[in-house]
Amino acid sequence: ALKLFQSIATFGLRADLVSYNNMIWSFSHATRIKEAQQQFKELLSHPSLTPNEYTYSSLMYGLARARRHQEALQYLEEMQHHGVTPNSHIYASVMDACVGAGRYHEALDLMKRAESNSIYPDVTMVNIALKALAQLGDMEGAEYLAK
């Protein structure tokens, strides 16, 4: 896929946002974070292309898989700074990165932050929050959330 992506110019074409998003997602899915971030940087170098929520979601999915919560949190701040509104998938990925890194309180705080931004928890966010609460030993809180 990377070779095909790199050969787009040889056909007289230019990579578009969908092409970059697919490459970022592919690398993230394979937990090849360095390559996903390189594609992201390359995307940013194109003045006519702007990352969207799918771009960030793809990147943060890989960061969650790699348990790199600090970077996921940084990208969350960056995307909001650039006017891209995070969705429930993005919050879920960042929460998952925090839980994977043992940062349970941060994951729970992110769910509250999402709610304060009118993004109501979906089943994925709730499951991640339940995992965080269970890891904290807060079974009462987990039971309340499950209800």
Disulfide bonds with the S-S distance in Angstrom:
none
